[in-house]
C-alpha cells in the first residue's frame, strides 16, 4: 500500500469522525456534495484539458430527476440517485456530441450556451416548480437504513463520495487516464500515435457529467429540494473557482477548494461579527452580505500567488524541501 493511498484512507477516516467532534452533519454533507461536483469537473479540466462553462446543467438535471423520482414517482432512494446520475450522463452525451469537436474558448462557449438553454427549459417546465423549485423531497431509506436521521445519512453520503473518489482515482491512474493526460498535454501527438482523441474526450465528458450528476442527486437527497440555483451559470463558475483554488489536476485539491468556498458562504457572517468585536470596526458586520467580493479576492490571490492552487503549491513546496533534504 503506497503512501498516497494511506493518506486518502486517513483523510476519509478523519471526515467520518467529524460529527463525533461536534461538526454539523448537514454542513459536512453539503461540502462533500460540492467536493464531488468539483472532483467531477476536475476530471475534465484538470486531466483532459477541457474547460466547461456549463457543468451546472448536469448538477441541476440530476437534482430535478432525483427529486421527481423520489417525490412523484415514489422510487426507492438508490434507484432515484441512479436515475439522476444517468439523466445527467445522458445530457452530458448530448452536450459532448455537440461540443467535443471544438476546442479552446469555442468549446467553453458551446457548453455555456447549451447549459443556458437547459436552464430556461427548467425555468418554464411544470415538473421543476419554476422559481419555487421542487420542495419537500423525501429521503426514504438506503439498504434498510432510515435516512431521516442526519447521522445515518451522513455516513451514506460519505460512502457515496468515497466510491466516486475511488472511481476517479482508478480512471486517472488507468491507461485511459494516461491517454487523457496526453491529450491535455499535446492532442496532436496523441492523434499521431493512433488515438481517436474525439472519442476519448467524449467519454471523459460523459463520465464527468455523470459524476457531477451524482453530486447533484446526493445534494437533493441531503437538502430535500432542487432549485434553479443548481442549474444557473453562476454555479458553473463556482465549481471552476473551487477547482482553481484547491488545485487543478490534483485529486484532493477540488475537495479543499469546495471546503474553502462553502465554508465562506456559510460562515463568513460569523467571521465578520467576530472581526467586528475584535477590532471595533462596524464594517465587518456587513461581511456576510459580501460573499462574492471575498471569494473574488480569494480567486485573485490564488491566481497571483498560488498558480497551482492551495494543494498544488503545498505539494510543490514539499517536493522542493524533500529534494533539498536528500541533496
N, C-alpha and C positions, 0 to 999 in steps of 0.2 A: 504494500500500500504506500503510494507516494505521499510526499508532504502536502501537496495541494489538496488531495482527497481528504487527508486527515483534517486539514484546515476547514474544508467545506463541512465536514461532519461536526466539528466543534462549533462552527457558526450556526448550524441548524439546531444543534442541541441548546445553544445559548438562546436562540429565538424561542424555542419551545419552553424554556424556563421563565421567559419574561412575565407571563401572567402570574406566576408564583411570587414574583417580586414587586407586584403592585401595578404592572402595566395594564392599561385598559385594553381588553382583548379586541374590541371593535376597531380601535385605532390601529393596533398592530395588524389586524386583518386587512384594513384598508391599505396600509403600507405594502403588505405582501401582494395585494392585487395589483397595485400600480408598479411594484417591483417586477412582477411577472410581465406586465404590459411593456415596461422598459426593456426587459431582457429579450422579449419577442422582437421589439423594434431593433434592438442592438444586433440580433442575428442577421437582420437585413442590412443595416447601415454599417455596423462595425466589422462584420465578417464577409459581407458580399459587396459593400461599397455602393449600395443603392439607397439614396435619401428619399424617403417617402414623406410627403406632407399630408397624407390622408389616412394615417393609421387609426384615427379616431373612428373612422367608418366601421372598422372591424370590431372595435370595443363596443360601439353603440349597437351594431347589428346583433351581436351575441347577447347584449344586455336585454334588448327587446324580445329576441327569440326565446331566451331562457325565461324571462318574466312571463311571457304569454304562455309558454309551455307549462309552467308551474301553476299559474293563477287561473288561466282559462281552460286549458286542456286537462289540467289535473294530473300531469305525468309525474312519475317518481323523480326525485331530485337528481340522481345520477343521469337519468335519461334527459332531463331538462338541460343540465350542464353540457352533455354531449351534443344535444341539438343546437345549443348556442355556438359551440365550438365549430360544428360542421357548417352552420349557417355562415359564420364569419369566413371559414375556409372557402366556401362556395363564392362569396362575394370577392374574396381575395383572388380566386381563379379568374373571375370576370375582369377585375381590375388589372391583373397581371397580363392577361391576353391582350388588353388594350394598350398597356403602358410599357411592357417589358422590352420592346424593340427600340425604344428611345433611351437616351442616356442623359446624364447630367441634369441641367435645370429643366429640360423638356420632360423628362421622366417625373421629376418632382411636381411640376405644374399639372401634368395629366392626373396624377394621383390626387392632388388637391381639388381639381375640378370635379373629378368623379365623386370624391368624398362630399363635396358641397351639394352635388345633385342628390346624393343619398340622404343628406341632412334635410333638404327641403321636402323629400319624399316622407321622411319620418315626421316632419312638422305637420304635414297635411293628412297623413294616413290615419284612419279612425282607430286602428288597433293599438297605436302608440300612446293615445291620450293627448296628443298635441303638446302644448306648452305645459300642461299639468303633469304629463308623464304617466308612466304605468306604476301605480301605487299599490301598497299592501301585498307584495309578492310573498307567498308563504315559503318558509324554509323547508318544511317537510322533514324527512328523515334520510339518513345515508347509511346503508348497510345495517339497519336496525338501530342506529343512533339518533336520538332526538336532537335535531339541530336548533331547536328553540333555545337551548342552553348555549350561551355565548362561549363558554369554555370548551364545550364539545365541538362547536362549530369551528373554533379557533384551530384545534388540532386537525380537523378535517381539511381546512383551508391550508394549513401548513403542509399536510401530506400532499395535497394537490400541487402546491408550489414546489415541493421537493421533487416530485415526479416530473414536473415540467422542466425544472432546472436540470435534472439528470438527463432528460431528453436533449436539451440544448447542449449540454456538455458532450454527450455522445455524438451529436451532429457535428459540432465544431472539431472534435478530435477524430473524426472518421475520414476515410478517403474523399467522401463527398464534401466534407468541410474543408479539406485541403484544396479541392478544386475551387470552392467558393473564395477562399483566400487568394488563390492565384488569379481569379477573375478580378478581385478587388485591386490587386497589385498591378496586373498587366493583362487586360482582357484579350488584346491582340495576340499575345504569346499563348494564352490558354487556347485560343481558337486555332493557332498554328500547330498545337500539339494534338489536335483532333477532337477537342471537346466541343459539344454543342452548347455554347455559353447561354443561349436564349433559354434552353430547357432547364439548365441548372439554375438560372436566375428566376425562372418562373416557379420552380419547385421551392426555392428558398422563399420567394414571396408568399406562396400559399402556406408554407409552414409557419412563417412569421405571422400571417393573418390568422391562422388557426389558433396559435398560442396567444395572440392578442385577444382573440375571441374567448378563449378560456378565462383570461383575466377579466373580461367584461361580464361573462356569465357568473363567475365567482363573486364579483363585486355586487351584482344584483342580488345574489343569494345573501350576502353579508348585510347590505344596507336595506334590502326589502323594496327597492324601487329602481326604475330605469327612466332617465330623463334625457332631454335633448342635449344636456351638458356632456353626456357620454359621446355624442357624435359630432359635436361642433368642432370647428377647425382649431380653436384655441387649445383643445385637448391634444391635438396632434402636435402643436407647438410645445405643450407641456412635457410630452414624452421625449421630444427632442432635447429639451432643456435637462431633463433628468439624466439622459444618456450622456450628454456632454459634460455635465457637472460631475457625474460619478466616474466616467472614464469609458470612452467609446472603444470597442474592441477588446474589452475585458469582461469576464464573466460576472464578477462581483460589483463592478462599477455601477451598472444600472440600479442595483439594489441600494447602494449608498446614495446615489442621486435621488431615487424615489423617497428614501427616508428623509433627506435634507429638504426636499421641496414640500412633501406632505406635512412634515413637522412644522415648517414655516407657515404653511397655510392654516394649520390648526392651532399653533401655539404662539404665533407672533404677537397676538393681542396680549397674552400673559407676559411675554417678554417685554413688550412696550410698557406695560404697567410697572413691571419690576424696575426697568431703567428709569422710569419717571420717579419712582420712590427713592431710588438710589442717588439720582443726580439732581432731582428737583426741577427738571425741565419738563414742562407740561406737554411739549410737542410729542414726546414719546408715547403718550396715551393714545394718540391717533394712529400709531404704527400699524394697528390691526387692520385699518382701512387702506393701507398702502402695501398690500402683499405683492402686487405686480411690480411696484417700484423696488422693493427689496430683492425679489427674485431676479429682476433685471440687473440690479447692481451685482448680485452674485454671479450671474452669467458673464458680465463684463470682466469681473475679477478672474474668473476661471479661464476666459479666453486670453486674457493678457498674461496671467501669472501661472496658470495650470493648464497648459495646452493639451495635456494628456488626460485631464480630469483629476479628481482627488485620488482615486485608486491608481491610475496610471502614473502619476507623479510620485506617489508613495512607493510603488514597485520599482520605478526607475532609480529613485534615491537609494532604496535598499540594495539594488544591484550594484550601483556605484560604490556604496560603502563596503559591500562584500568583496568586490574586486580589489579595492584598495587594501582591505584587510588581508586578503590572500596574497597580494603582492608584498 
